[in-house]
Structure formats: C-alpha cells, structure tokens
C-alpha cells in the first residue's frame, strides 16, 4: 500500500512514489500514486511531459478529497524509459496505464483522465484508446497537436512560441524552463535569421511539425 509515514505528514492516506508501470512494448513508465484515507476510491490519472513531481500539489489535493491520484512521466522523459516523440505513443502508453489502474485494489472501477496543455492531449489519447475503461476526461487548455497548437487559424506559424516550447521541453529528458529566453537575450536576431528546416543544427533534434498517434 502507500507510504503511510509520508502520507500522514501531508494529510493523505499514503504516497507510493517511483513505481514503474509496463507499457505494451515493455518500456517502464515512472509513476507516482497518491492514496486517500478511504479505499477503494475513484482514480484520477495524469500523464505529463513536465515531470510528475511537479504534480505533487495536485496529488495531495485529490487524495485529501477522497480520490486516488496517479501521475506518470510520459515515455522518454524524466523517469520513464524509451524515446519521447511528441504526440506519438500516447494512445498505447495511456491505455497501458489505464488498464493497470483499473486492476489495482485501491481503484473502485472509476478511472478519470485529467490534464492541462500537453497533459490534456495525453488524457484524450488514452480515452480514445480505452473508451470502455474511462469514466470521463477533465481537460484544460488542450494542446491537440503540433499543428493545432502552434498555427494561427490563418495558417501562420507562431514561430517563437513553437521553437521556445521545443527547446525547453522536447529536446532533452527534462525541461529547461527559461532556456529560450536566455538564448534570445544572447542572440536577439535568432528568430529573424531562423532558416527552416535548419532547426536541427540550431536546436538539437530539430522541430518537426506532425500529427498525433
């Protein structure tokens, strides 16, 4: 069960950190579980590219209100194995987590997916992959895909926003908040001289624009 000693200090039933849930291809996904006092209970599930530890307050808040809360690092980021390709693998990885949650003794059978921004996309992806297992989705400011999130309705690319997000969150195993601002302070003309698709030589892996899977 949960770590009662830690849980009691923050007013919840327990916290299980650094668990690993196996994806369909065998990759291990780093997962934290926050437990309320009364079990079994409904389970709130969030998968994030920004580090599951950043969701500590969410986990404690849901557990204090009678919900199990599960936070998982997406594939290839922070504690999870594999290689992260934004907007890929989220359906299969999400389904694997939903199935695992539904099998746990602390879950009462009600699995609720939740998230904001990219986390909202992972919620919807998992819901589409496991509609029979998901009760509902709590979606905040969803980033529905590279193209949907980074283009104006007119078709113009929001270059600064797109490249900034990519170099801070998508080009390494952990986020580097503030890196794009530092780069622009060092090279104010960076975006003005940006040559597409030479981004690979400037920003590391490059900034593809593609769909979701």
C-alpha positions as CSV (number, residue, x, y, z in Angstrom):
1,X,0.0,0.0,0.0
2,X,1.1,3.6,0.2
3,X,3.9,5.1,2.3
4,X,1.8,6.0,5.3
5,X,4.5,7.9,7.1
6,X,4.9,10.4,4.3
7,X,1.1,10.4,3.6
8,X,0.2,11.2,7.2
9,X,2.5,14.2,7.2
10,X,0.6,15.8,4.3
11,X,-2.9,14.7,5.4
12,X,-3.4,11.8,2.9
13,X,-3.6,8.0,3.3
14,X,-0.3,7.3,1.6
15,X,2.0,8.1,-1.3
16,X,3.7,5.4,-3.5
17,X,6.5,7.1,-5.4
18,X,8.9,5.7,-8.1
19,X,6.6,2.9,-9.2
20,X,7.1,1.6,-12.7
21,X,4.2,0.6,-14.9
22,X,5.0,-1.5,-18.0
23,X,3.8,-0.2,-21.4
24,X,2.7,-2.5,-24.2
25,X,6.2,-2.8,-25.6
26,X,7.8,-3.5,-22.2
27,X,9.1,0.0,-21.5
28,X,8.8,1.0,-17.9
29,X,6.9,4.3,-17.1
30,X,7.7,6.1,-13.9
31,X,4.6,6.6,-11.9
32,X,3.5,8.1,-8.5
33,X,0.3,7.2,-6.7
34,X,-1.4,9.3,-4.0
35,X,-3.9,7.5,-1.8
36,X,-6.8,8.9,0.2
37,X,-7.8,7.5,3.6
38,X,-10.8,5.6,2.3
39,X,-10.2,2.9,-0.3
40,X,-11.2,1.8,-2.9
41,X,-11.8,5.1,-4.5
42,X,-12.2,6.7,-7.9
43,X,-8.8,7.3,-9.7
44,X,-7.6,10.5,-11.4
45,X,-4.9,9.8,-13.9
46,X,-2.5,12.4,-15.4
47,X,0.4,11.7,-17.8
48,X,2.8,14.6,-18.2
49,X,6.0,15.6,-20.1
50,X,6.8,18.2,-17.5
51,X,7.9,15.9,-14.6
52,X,5.5,14.0,-12.3
53,X,7.0,15.6,-9.2
54,X,5.6,18.9,-10.5
55,X,2.1,17.5,-9.8
56,X,2.7,17.0,-6.0
57,X,0.1,19.6,-5.0
58,X,-2.4,18.0,-7.4
59,X,-1.9,14.6,-5.9
60,X,-2.2,15.8,-2.3
61,X,-5.3,17.8,-3.2
62,X,-7.1,15.0,-4.9
63,X,-6.2,12.5,-2.2
64,X,-7.4,14.8,0.6
65,X,-10.8,14.9,-1.2
66,X,-11.2,11.2,-1.5
67,X,-9.6,10.4,-4.8
68,X,-6.6,8.3,-5.8
69,X,-4.3,10.4,-7.9
70,X,-1.8,8.8,-10.4
71,X,0.9,10.9,-12.1
72,X,3.1,9.4,-14.8
73,X,6.1,10.7,-16.8
74,X,5.5,10.2,-20.5
75,X,7.8,7.9,-22.4
76,X,11.4,9.0,-22.6
77,X,11.1,11.9,-20.2
78,X,12.2,12.2,-16.5
79,X,12.0,8.7,-15.0
80,X,10.3,6.8,-17.9
81,X,12.1,4.6,-20.3
82,X,12.1,4.9,-24.1
83,X,12.4,7.8,-26.5
84,X,9.9,10.6,-26.5
85,X,8.5,11.8,-29.8
86,X,5.9,14.4,-29.0
87,X,2.3,13.3,-29.8
88,X,3.4,9.7,-30.6
89,X,2.8,6.6,-28.4
90,X,0.4,8.4,-26.1
91,X,-2.6,6.2,-27.0
92,X,-0.9,2.9,-26.4
93,X,1.0,4.1,-23.3
94,X,-2.1,5.7,-21.9
95,X,-4.1,2.6,-22.4
96,X,-1.5,0.5,-20.6
97,X,-1.7,2.9,-17.6
98,X,-5.5,2.9,-17.6
99,X,-5.6,-0.9,-17.6
100,X,-3.1,-1.1,-14.8
101,X,-5.0,1.4,-12.7
102,X,-8.3,-0.5,-13.2
103,X,-6.6,-3.7,-11.9
104,X,-5.4,-2.2,-8.6
105,X,-7.3,-3.0,-5.4
106,X,-7.4,0.7,-4.4
107,X,-9.4,1.7,-7.6
108,X,-13.2,1.3,-7.3
109,X,-13.5,0.9,-11.1
110,X,-14.0,4.6,-11.9
111,X,-11.0,5.9,-13.9
112,X,-10.9,9.6,-14.7
113,X,-8.3,11.1,-17.0
114,X,-7.1,14.7,-16.4
115,X,-4.6,17.1,-17.7
116,X,-3.7,20.5,-19.0
117,X,-1.9,21.5,-22.2
118,X,0.0,18.5,-23.4
119,X,-1.3,16.6,-20.4
120,X,-4.8,17.2,-21.8
121,X,-3.7,15.6,-25.1
122,X,-2.4,12.5,-23.3
123,X,-5.8,12.3,-21.4
124,X,-7.8,12.4,-24.6
125,X,-5.4,10.0,-26.4
126,X,-5.8,7.4,-23.6
127,X,-9.6,7.9,-23.5
128,X,-9.7,7.1,-27.3
129,X,-7.6,4.1,-26.8
130,X,-9.6,2.7,-23.9
131,X,-13.1,4.2,-24.1
132,X,-14.6,1.2,-22.3
133,X,-12.4,1.8,-19.2
134,X,-12.6,5.5,-18.8
135,X,-15.4,7.3,-16.9
136,X,-14.7,10.8,-18.1
137,X,-12.0,13.3,-19.1
138,X,-11.1,16.6,-17.3
139,X,-9.4,18.7,-20.0
140,X,-7.8,22.1,-19.5
141,X,-6.4,24.2,-22.4
142,X,-5.7,21.2,-24.5
143,X,-2.8,21.2,-26.9
144,X,-4.3,19.0,-29.6
145,X,-1.2,18.6,-31.7
146,X,1.8,20.3,-33.0
147,X,-0.1,21.9,-35.9
148,X,-3.2,22.8,-33.9
149,X,-1.3,24.3,-31.0
150,X,1.2,26.3,-33.0
151,X,-0.5,27.7,-36.0
152,X,-2.9,30.7,-36.3
153,X,-6.3,29.9,-38.0
154,X,-4.8,31.8,-41.0
155,X,-2.1,29.2,-41.3
156,X,0.8,31.4,-39.9
157,X,3.2,29.6,-37.6
158,X,3.7,31.0,-34.1
159,X,7.5,30.5,-34.5
160,X,8.7,32.0,-31.2
161,X,6.1,30.0,-29.2
162,X,6.7,26.8,-31.1
163,X,10.5,26.9,-31.0
164,X,10.5,28.1,-27.4
165,X,8.4,25.2,-26.2
166,X,10.5,22.7,-28.2
167,X,13.9,23.7,-26.9
168,X,12.6,24.0,-23.3
169,X,10.6,20.8,-23.1
170,X,11.1,18.5,-26.1
171,X,14.8,18.4,-26.8
172,X,16.0,16.7,-23.6
173,X,14.9,14.2,-20.9
174,X,14.0,17.0,-18.5
175,X,12.5,20.5,-19.0
176,X,14.8,23.5,-19.2
177,X,12.5,26.3,-18.2
178,X,13.7,29.7,-19.3
179,X,16.3,28.5,-21.8
180,X,14.6,30.0,-24.8
181,X,14.5,33.5,-23.2
182,X,18.2,33.1,-22.3
183,X,19.0,32.2,-25.9
184,X,17.0,35.2,-27.3
185,X,18.8,37.5,-24.9
186,X,22.1,36.2,-26.1
187,X,21.0,36.3,-29.8
188,X,18.2,38.8,-30.2
189,X,18.1,38.2,-34.0
190,X,17.8,34.4,-33.6
191,X,14.3,34.0,-34.9
192,X,14.7,36.7,-37.5
193,X,17.5,34.7,-39.1
194,X,15.9,31.3,-38.4
195,X,16.1,29.1,-41.5
196,X,13.6,26.3,-41.8
197,X,14.3,23.4,-41.6
198,X,17.9,24.1,-40.4
199,X,16.5,23.9,-36.9
200,X,18.2,20.6,-36.3
201,X,21.6,22.3,-36.3
202,X,20.5,25.1,-34.1
203,X,18.2,23.4,-31.6
204,X,19.4,19.9,-31.3
205,X,17.0,17.3,-32.6
206,X,15.0,19.8,-34.7
207,X,11.4,20.9,-34.5
208,X,9.2,18.6,-36.6
209,X,5.6,19.5,-37.2
210,X,3.4,16.4,-37.4
211,X,0.3,14.7,-36.4
212,X,-0.5,12.5,-33.4
213,X,-0.7,8.8,-32.7
